[in-house]
């Protein structure tokens, strides 16, 4: 996937998520199955996940190399990265404390959606200005997937938001069936 396709995927996935959440009423935004996150908490989790990727994409590349090293293999495809993530989840992988959401109130919805939109725009701008070579050279740590190239981290970021939108939709659909 080239940079234009990555930017398009990031924009589309995050906009779809934001539009879906924007359409939720208070009950649906706050609904959570036992032991699961509400839509509002899922939004907070996505923001907490996108923010460090956005920050890392803005760092000078020598800092990334010094702190995390460089890739010793080619970047995986989008499909291979998604398959690896699904395998880790099915093996019991869960979010680490750093990315666990806070309690989110309905009154925070608009502000959080604005924050996500701003982060997504900044991230996409950074992807546009990055070189293809740097996307495949520099790595970042992922708490579940290990070391990922920047390209792989962008693939994850795009898929991750889609995954959480699906979780919300499934929870709300199941809740409707019970009502």
Buried (B, 14 or more C-beta within 10 A) or exposed (E): BEBEEBBBBBBEBBBEBBEBBEEBEEEBBBBBEEEEBBBBBBBBBBBBBBBBBBEBBEBEBEEBEEEBEBBEEEBBEBEEBBEBBEEBEEEEBEBEEEBEBEEBEBEBBEEBBEBBEEBBBBBBBBBEEBEEEBBBBBBBBBEBBEBBBBBBBBBBBBBBBBBBBEBBEEBBEEBEEEE
